[in-house]
Amino acid sequence: MIILILSILILLNIFLLYLLNRKKIKKLFFKSKINKVDISELHKIFQTEKISLNLYSPKKETIIKSFCIPPNSQIPGLTSEYEAWILASLSKVSKNIFEFGTCSGKTTLLLALNSSENSKIFSITLKPDQAKNIVKKKDDNKISYRNILNESIYDKFFFSGSDVEKKIKVIFQNSLEFEEMQYLNQFDLIFIDGGHTYSVIKNDSEKSFKMLNSNGIILWHDYVPGKESAKNVVKYIHEISINKKIFI
């Protein structure tokens, strides 16, 4: 009996240690195949300015307008503060911006708050009644498919009624049916954070490559090796990294 109790306690402790350290443990088993670089190497806006021997300051261009959403709001699909800062900073040097996946419009509002007065922001999403018509394809991840439904619940957004709404055009359409040829080589910044099923991430990415101008930047959200809902994002990015310059 004592041996049984001790065994149960040991198993419980192992399980608790896993819960507390699951991100670190997953990194041991799920290695990224993408080159990692310092963000300052990707765009000059992120280069810092020296204040003293051991202190470097971000440039004034990366001081952004931001806001916080209370945790009890239960908004799905949010970006982290660091991700939001990167997007907001790049929006300052981007005239034409495209976003796959509006969700609550949190990121869209950040882009609008920080971009110039004459910038244009396009964001594509599904209305709740449109999401009901989504069909799961054979290779699509079940959790990612479910998340499309869970995040397509808005027809009004954080930017609705705001002063910056005039910069934003929301496209209520399935991105699989979206015609990208009308926007060839137009965008300085594209953020891909729509459906994370394989068919959608492949579709949104391939259309983005056509829509991006020669100096533009594409950012993908949820590249997280080992995360079940992000497995199709990781799979696709690993596939294209053979022929394209992609960094984390």
N, C-alpha and C positions, 0 to 999 in steps of 0.2 A: 504493500500500500504506500509506504514512504517513497519507494522508488518511482511509483506511478505519479505521485504528487510532485516529486522533484523533476520528473521528465516533463510534466505539464508546465511547471514554472519555467523551465529552461526554454521550452518551445514558445511560451508567451513572451519571454524576454527577447528571444531571437526575432519574433514577429514585431515587437515594439521597436527594436533597433532598426528593423527594415523600414517601418513606417517613418521613423525619424530621419532616416538616411537614404530613402529610396531614390532620390535624385542622384546622389553620389554613386549609389550601387548601379543604377541603370547606365551611368556614364562608363562604367567599367566594361559593360557588355555591349553597349551600343555606341560605337565610335563614329564620329563625324568624318565624312570623306571630303569635306570642303575645307579649303585653306582658311586659316584664321589670321586676320591682320588687324592692326590697330586702326580704329575708326578715322584717325587723322590722316591715314594714307589713302582713304577712299574719296575724300573731298576736302578741299582747303578750308572750308568753313569750320571744320572741326579741329584745325590746328590751334594749339594753345599759345598764349603769350607769357613769356617769362617775367615773373615778379621778383623772385629771388632765387638763390641756389637750389632751394628745395620746394619752391611753390610756383605753379603754373596756373594761369587763369584762362578760362574759356573766353573766346572773342565776344565782343558785344553783340555780334550777329547771332550768337546762339543763346542770348537771353530772350526767353520766349514768353508769350502769354499762355497761361495754362489754367486749369481748374481741376478740382477733385470731385469725384462722385462717391458719396457715402456708401460704405459696404452694404448697408441694409437696403439699398436700391435694387440689388439683385439683377444688375444689368449683365447679360451674357456677352462673351466675346470681347472683353476689353484688352487694350494694349497696356503694357507696363509703363511706368513713368519714364524709364530710359528709352523705350521704343517711341513713346510719344514725343520725347525731346528730340530724337533723331528726325522724326517725320516733320515736326514743327520747324526745326532748323532748316531742313532742306526745302520746305515750302517757301521760305523767305527768298530763295534764289530760283524759284520755279514759277513760271507764268501760267503754264497749262498742266493741270494735275488730273490724274484719273485714279479712281479707287474702285476696286472690285470688292463689294461687300460693305454696305452702309451700316447694317445692323441698327444700333441706336443713334448713330450719327456722331458719336463722341470724337472719333478720329477726324471725321469730316469737318467738324466744328474747329478742332485744333488747326487743321490745315487752312481753314478760312480765316481764323483769327490772326494767323502769323504770316500769311502770304500778302503780297502787295495789293493795293486797291483794285488794280485792273487784272488781277489773276482770275482764271476760270477753273473751276473744280467740277469734275463730272464724277458721279458716284452711282454705281449700278447695284440694284437690290431687287428683292421680290416682295410684293405685297403678300399678306397672309393668305389670301385666296389663291394667289398664283403658286405659292409654295405647295399647296395641296396637290398640284398636278405634277410635281417632281417625281420622276421614276428612277429608282435605284438600279444602276447598271451592275453587271456581273462582278467586275473587279473593284467596285466601290466599297470602302470601309463602312461598316454598319453604324459605328458611332459618329463618323463624319456626316453620314446621310441624316442621322437623327439631329445633329447640330444644325444642319441647314434649316430644318423645320423649326427648331427652338429659337433660332436667331432671326427668322423671317417673320417677326410678329409686329413690326412697326409700319405705320403709314405716315406718322409724324415723328420728328427727330429733335435732338438737342438744339439744332440750329434753326428749327422752325420758328418763324416770327422774329428772329434776331436781325441785327443790322447787317450781318455778313451773309445772310441767306441769298442775297442778290448775286453773289459770286458762284452759287452752287446750282447745278442742274442734276436732279435725281432722275435716273433712268430706271423705271420699274419694268424689268425684263429679265428673263432667264438668260444668263450670260452665254449659255450654249447657243442661243438664238441671236445673240447680239452681232450686228454687222460692223466689224472693225475697219473695213476698207475706207469708210468715210473719214477716218481719223488717222490715216497713214502718216507716220513720222511727225506727229504733232506734239507729243507730250514730253515734258522735262522730267516729270516724276510720276511713277505708277506704283501704287500700293496694292498688292494682291492679298486679300484677306476675305475672299468669298467662301464658297463651298470647298471643303477639304477632301472631297472624294477625288479619286484619281482622274476621272473623266473631266471634272470641273477644273481642277488645278492645272491640268494639261491644256485645256481649252483657254483658260484665262491667261496663262503664261504665253502660249503661242500667239494669241491675239495681241498681247502686250508687246512682244518683240516687234510686231509690225507697226504698232502705234507709237513706239518710242522714237524720239529723234536721236541724232548721232551722238549727242552729248548727254542724253538722258540717263536716269537711274531707275531701276526696278527694285523694289523691296518686297520680299515675301514674309508673311507672318507665320508663326508656328512651325518653324523648322526646328523640331525637337526630337532627335533620335531616341527611340525607346518609348515615346508617348503614343498610345494606341490611336487617339483621334488625329494624330499628325503623321501617321505612318505613310499615307499616300503623298503628302507634301514632301517628306524626306525621300521617298522612293523616286519621285519625279525629278527633284532637284539633283539627286545623285546621278540620275541618268543624263541630264543635260550638262552637268558639270564637266563632262569629258570634253565637250566642244565649246563651252562658254566660260567666261571668267566670272566666277561666283565666289563671294567671300562671306565669312561670318565674323 
